[in-house]
Amino acid sequence: MTAQPPPGPRRHPAGPARPDAVGRADGPARPAGTLRPDAAGPVGSPDDDVDPLLLGRRIRARRTERGLSLAELAAALDRAPSQLSVIENGKRELRLGELRRIARALEVGVEDLLDPAPPSRRAALEIALEKAQAGALYQGLGLPDLPVRKTLSDAAIETILALHEELRRLHEERAATPEEARRVNGQLRQEQSEAGNYYPALEQTARELLARIDHRGGPLSHRKVSLLAEALGFTLHSVPDLPHSARSLTDAASMRIYLPLGRGTADPRTTVLQALAAHALGMAEPADYGELLRQRVEVNYLAAAMLVPEEGASAFLRGAKAQRELSVEDLRDEFAVTYELAAHRFTNLATHHLDIPVHFLKVHSSGTIVKAYQNDRVRFPTDALGAVEGQLVCRWWSARRVFRTEDRMRQYSQYTDKPGGTYWCTSRIESGSGGEFSISVGTDFAHTKWFRGRETSVRHGSTCPDPSCCRAPDPEVERRWEGSVWPVARLHASLLAAMPTGTFTGVDRVAMLEFLERHAPPADGPAAGTAARGTAAAGTAADGR
């Protein structure tokens, strides 16, 4: 399903650990006792972003510049050297009066000691190392603390920090489990519902792109998709060795889009348009799973908006509504797209143009929800965290009952009395790489009058999530079989898998780059004279969300 696009492509450049980036998530941003400007308490406040460790390093740097030993400065302050050492190591809070006395002894201003910049590159490295060792990640390794001495070289500290950063990155990657993916997906689904699944900016972009090839309505042919690619400066290349993990690859330096040759049954128009959409929206590689999902839904929305343009589709749907003959099948046939894409597009336009709230479901033959959207207040099954995907649909809903029908050429429709009211739904089965799926579009009873199929006499009742509806077996049957059944579960391979590693696009980076090296045009070819080769965008979006 589509979701609300962010204000613009958000880029999170990745890189090695920086000594000045010392407040990572694996440890406290700074030790307790930050500065507060009052004579009665510690100098500063938690909002001042002043770090006692950094303050101590600046005091040490200024003492060294003045040629003072620790004992000499401690004597000037009437303190024991050990007390001053604790301050320079950032282990003790300072009060404003104390800070002023130290500044006077060093003949500098208080503001100089509070400067947020480390006094030197070496000091920045030492601070970063101290903070890394104080963090939960380092502490969890069970390693002894590494004293920061002058004999510890800058190169050694940089190596330790780089290793720590890599451990942190791997730790965060492992934490990006399917639970996190489901949480992010739930947020996007809520945004969809609030927006009515309609996004004017993406509709406008679709109109502008289609205007470049003077497309004035009707189905978007393969030829016109090719013309659009050409208008954007791309050439299309169907190849037999595209990495299996990618649906397409875009070489932005050579302006080539690589497509799989003889793989699957996906509409090649959709694959090309998704690649062009990513280019038109200026997308960079996502930095996290949430950004990956947002990019996918934007790309899929824009591709669908080009295959089923808003102006022609909305006029078609308004005419069908006037005749009380709204049908996803007719929208599919009018624009020569798949039933699933037509159903997605219908949800984009139904509320905005027809004032009809709707819901959408894609359900595996096992009953598991793959995709879902609603703004008609229908209650989908959820887990304790509010996730819908992966939940089982009630056996009495249209999305499940359609698998029982023998006539799959005819539209299947039914009314379902649910705890939140009566809903009408129409469903159709489509096959995919993972088996059979039902695609369902429905609405509440008040809006049923606009749809073909409203005259159906099929009606079922559902009290889900009440277990007595369809989730709990008959008590007598359960007693009869208790203790004598041991099934072998068929677990999905991805059940315990974390999110894709290395890159959040889920594409094998080594295979992708080796492929691009094989297919790169010669230096004196059409791409000669272009800028240095940029990163390749991997098109991995599925048929749409």
N, C-alpha and C positions, 0 to 999 in steps of 0.2 A: 504494500500500500504506500501511497505517497504521504509525506509528512511535511510540516511547515519548514520551508527553507530558511536557513540562517541568514543574517544580514548580508553575508558575503562569504566567499571562500576563506576559511580560517586556516592559517598556516602555522604549524608548530615545528619549526626547524629543530631537528635532532642533532646532537653533536656530543663531543667528549665532555667529560666533567670539567667545569671551570672553577678555579680556586675562589672566585668571588661569588659563586652560587652555593652558599653554605647553609641554607635553611630548607633542605629537602624534606620530603615526607617521611623519610626513614628515621628522623630524629627531630628534636625540638629546634625551632628556628633560631633560638638563642637561649642561653642558660637563664634560669630564673633570676629575678632581681634586676630588671632593666631600669634605665635611668628615669628619674622624675625630678623636675626643677622646683624643689622646695627644701628649705633648710631642715625640716623636721624628719624627712624620710629619704629613701633612695632617690638619686637624681634621675629624672625622666619618668616615662610611663611606658606601658607595653606598646603604646601606639607610636613611640618616638623612633622605633627601629634602631636604637642604639644598643650595641652588643657589648657586654662587659669584657668579653674576650678581645674584641677589637679595641676597646678603650685601653685595656691593659697593654696590648701590643703597641699602641701609640705612645703610652707613657714610657715603655721600655725604649722605643725608638728615639724619643726626645732625650731621655737620660743618656743614651749611648752617644747621641750627637753632641751633647755637652761634655762628654768625657767623664761622666760621673759613674762611680761604681754603685752597686746596689746598696752597699753599706753607707756610702757618702750621702746618697739621697735620703736614705732611711734616717740618718742622723739629723739632716736638715728638717725632716718632718717630725722628729722626736718619736720615731717608730722603730721597732725591731726590724732588721732586714727580712726576717721570715714573713712579717706582716706585709711588707711591700712586695715580696715575691708572690704572695697569694693574690694581691691586687693585679700585678702584671700578668699573671696567668689566668685572669678572669674568673677567679674562684670566689670573690667576695664583692658584695654590693658596695657602692660608694654613695655618700651623701654629698649634697651640693657644697657644703663647707669644706669637706675633705678634698673634693675635686679642685676647689679654688686654691687651697693650700699647696696641692701638688703643682698646679699650673704656675703659681708664683715662684715656687722653688725651681721650676724648670725654665722660668722667664718666658712663658708662652701664654696665650689666651685660652680660656676655657673652651672657646669655640674650636680652637685648633685640636684639642684632645677629643672633642665630640665629632670631628670630621668623620663621615661614614666611610670614607675611602681608606683602605689599608695603607699604611705608611710605605710599604714596599711590596714588590712581587714576592719576596721571601715571606713576609708577614702574611700575605694573602694565602700562600700555600700552607703555612703553619696553622692558620685559623681554620682553613678547610679540613685539614687533617684532624685537628682537635674535634671539630664538629662531627666528622664522619665517625670517629671512634666513640663519641658520646651517643650516637644514634642507635636505635633498636636493631637495625640490620647488623651492624658490626658487633654489638653486644651479643646478639644471637649466635654468632659464629664461635663463641667461646675462646677467642684469641686474647692473649695478654695485651695490655695497652702498650703502644709503641712510643717511648719517650721522644719528644721532639727536641733533639739536640743539634748543635751546630754541625756535628759530624754527619748528620743525616742530610744527604745532598738534595738539591732541588729536583734532580731527575728521579731520585728514589721516591720522593713525596708525590711527584706527578704520576709515577707508575702506580703507586698505591691508590691514589685518588681515581685513576682510570679504571683499575680493577674494581674498586668500590662502586663506581658508577655503573659498570657493567653488571655487577651483582644486583644493584638496585633495579636496573632495567629488566633483568630476567625475573626478579621477584615480582615486579609489577605486571609483567606479561603473564606469569603463572596465575596471578590474581584475577586476570581478565577471563574468568570462567564463563560458561554459558549463563550463569546466574546474572552476571553483570550485563551480558548481552540482552537478556530478557528484561532487566530493569530499564535499560535505555530504550528498548523497543516499546515498553509501556508508556514512557514519557512521550515518545513520538506519536503513539496512537492517541493519547489525550490531546495533543496539539492538533492532530488531524480532525478530531471530533469538534473541537472548538472552532476550527476554521471552515467547517463544512467540507473539508477535503478539497477546497478550491483555492488556487494561488495565482492571483492576477499577474504577478511579475513573470512567472513561468509561462503563462498563456501568451503574454506579450512577446516574450522571447521566441516562442514557437511561431507566432505570426510573422515576426521579422525574418526568421530563417526561411519560412516557406515563401515569403515575398521575394527572396533572392532567386528563386527558381520559377517565379510567376505561377505558383500553384494556386488555383482558384476554387478548388473544391473537389469532392469525390475522393476515392481511394488514392493513396500515395503509392505510385507504381515503383517497381524496382529501378526503372530507368531514372525516375525523378530523385530517388534516394542517391543514386550514383551522381546525378547532376549537382545535388546539394553538397556532397562530399567534394566534388570538383570546385564548386563555388567557394568553399572554405579553404581550398588549397591542398586537399588531400587526394591521394591515389589509393585505390583499394586493391588488396592482394590476398587472394585465397591460397592458403598453403597447407600442405599435409602434416607439417611438423610443429604446429602451434602448441606450446606447452598445454598439457591437459588441464591444468588448473586455471587457465584463462579462457574467457569467451572471445576476447579480442585483445589485440595489443596495438597501442598507438605510439608510433615513433614521431614525436613532435619536432625533432630536428630535421628529419627527412620528409616529414609530412606524409607519412604512410600509415594506413590502417590495415593490420593483418587480421584475416578472418580464417576460421577453421574450414578445411576442405573435407566434405563428406562426413561431418560429425553431427549426429543428432538430427532433430526435426525442427529446431527453433527457426522462426521466421528470420531470414538474414536481414530483412529491412530493420527489424527491431535491434539486432546486434549492431548494425552500422549506426543507426540513429542514437543509440546509447553512447557509442564512442564519440560521435559528433557533439552530443549534448554535453558530455564531460569537458570537451574542448571549448565549446561555446560558453560554458559557465566558469571557465578558468580554474578548474579544480586541481589542487595539489594533492599529493599522496596524503591520506588521512593520518592523523597522529594517534587516534584512539578509536575504539569500536563505536562510540557514539557518533563521531564524525563520519566514520565509514557508513553507518546506517543513513545519516542525513544525506550524504552524497548519493547513495544508492537511490533513495526515494526521490531526490531532485532529478537525477538523471532519468529514472524510469518515468516520472511524471512528464518531463519535457519530451521524451521520445514518444509517449502515448499522445501528447498534445499535437505532435506533428502528424502522426498516423491518423488521428481522429481530430481534425481541427475544430476549435471551439465554435466558430461561426456556423459552419455547415452542420455540425453535430447538434448544436443547441436548437437550430431551426428545425432540424429533422425531429428532435425529441418534442419540441413544442407542438409540432403538427400531429405527432402520435398521441400526445396527451389530449389534444383537442378531440381526437377520435376515440379516446379512451382505449388506446391500443399500444401503450408503452410496452416495449419488449427488448431485452438485451440481445436476443437473437437477431432482431431486425437491425439493431445498431451494428452488430457484428457483420452482417451481410452487406449493409450499406457501405461500409468502409473496408471490407475485406481484411479483417483482422481476426485474431483468435477470440474465442468466447471469453477467456479470462481477461484479456486486454480490454475487450468491450465492456465487461462488467466493472473493471477498475475505472474506466473512463466515465461510465454512467455515474459512479459515485462522485466523480469530480464535478459533474455538471448538474446532477439531479436537484440538489438543495439550492444552489445558486440560481439556476435558470428556471426550475420547475416548482420551487418551494416544497419539495418532497424530501423529508428525512429518510434515510436508508441505512441498511447494514449490509455488510459483505463478509463472506466466509470462504476460505479455501480449506478443505478438509480431506485428509488422507482416508483411504478406504478402511483403515483401522479405526477411524473415528477421531484421530488426532488433528487439532487445529494447526494449520500451517501459517495462515494469515487471517487477519480479522480487522474490521473497521465498523464503527457505528456512530450515528448521531441521532438515532431514533429511540434511544433509551432502552434498547434491548439489552438484556443481561447475559453476557457471555460467561462461561465457567472460568474461574480464575484460581490460582494457587494462593497461598498465604501472603505472597509478595505482590499480588495483583497481576501476575503474568497470565496472559491468555494463550499465547502460542505454546503448544505442547499439551494442552488440556484436552480432555475427551468431551466431545459434544454429546448432548443427550440423544439417546437412541430414537426419540420420537420427533426430533427436528428434521426438517426437510433435508438438511445436509447429510444426514445418515440414511433416511428412508429412501432417498433416490437410488442408492446402491441396490435396493431390492427390486427395482422395476426391470422388466424384461424389454420393454419398448424404449430404447435409448434414442430413437430418432425424435420422439415427441417430447414437448416441453413438460417437465414435471413441476407441479405446483401444489401447495397445500397450505391450510391454515393450521396454526399451532396456538393453543391456549396456554400461555405461559404465566408465571406469577406476576409479571408486570403488565399483562394485557394480552390481547390476541394479535398475532402477527401473521402476515401472508408472506410466503417466500417461494421463489422459483429456483430450481437447481438443475445443473447439467453436469455430466461426467466428462472429464478430459483425461487423457493419458499423458504421463510424463516419465522422465528417467527413473523416478522413484516409485512408479506404479500408477494406480488410478486415483484421481482426486475429484471431489465434487466442488463446483463453483456455484455459490449461492448469492442471490441478491434478494432482499426483502424489505418490507416496510410495515408500519403499524396499520391496524385495521382501517383507520380513518382515511388513509391514502390509497387503499387497495383499489378503489373505483377507477383509477387511471390506468390500470395494467391489464394486459391480456393474460388470461389464466385465472382471473378473479372468480370465474364461475365454477372453479373446481369444487367438487364435493368432498375431497379428501381433507379430513380434519383429525388432529390428534391433540392430546393434552399432555403437558409436561409440567412437573412440579420441581424439576431440578433447580437448585442444588440439593433439594431434599433427597437423601440417599434412597428413600423408599421408591423414588420414581423409576430409576433404571440402574442404579449403581450397587444396590444391595441385592444379593440373590434371594430367591424364595427360601424362607427359613427351613421348610421341610426338606427341600432339595439339598440345602447346605448340610443339614444333619445327616442325610443319607450318605453323602460322599465324604464327610469329614474324616480326615486321617488316611484316606486311601488314594489320594491324587497327588502326583508330584510332576508338575509341568517343567519343561526346560524352556526358559524364557529366551526369546529372540531379541537380544539387545542391539540397539543401534550402535554402530562403531563410534559415533560421536558422543555417546552418552556421558563419558567422563573426560572428554577432550577439552583442553583449554582453547582459547581463541588462537587463530593462526599466528605463528611465530615469525619474527623477522620483519614482516610487513603486515599491516592490518588489512591489506587488500586480499590476503589469503592466497596470493600467487607465489609460486616457487620463483624466487628472485634469480637464483643461479640459472635455472632453465630459461627464464625470460631474457636475461642478458646474453646468454649464449645464443639464443635464437636471433636476437637483434644483430649480434655480430655476424652470424651467418648470412643474414638477409640485408645487411646495410649496403646501400648503393655504392659503387666505386667513387673514389675521391673526385674524379673528373666527370662524374655523372650529374644528373639533374639537381642533386642536393649540394653540389660544390658551391662554396661561397657562403653557406649558411653559418650561423653562429655555432659555437661549440655545442656538441651534442648534449641535449637536455635529457632529463629522466623520461623514461617511457611510462605512459599511463596504461595500466592494465584494466581492461573492462571485464569486471567479474560480476556485475549485477545480474540477478536472475531475471525472469520474465517480467518483473515488476513486483512492487510490494503493495 
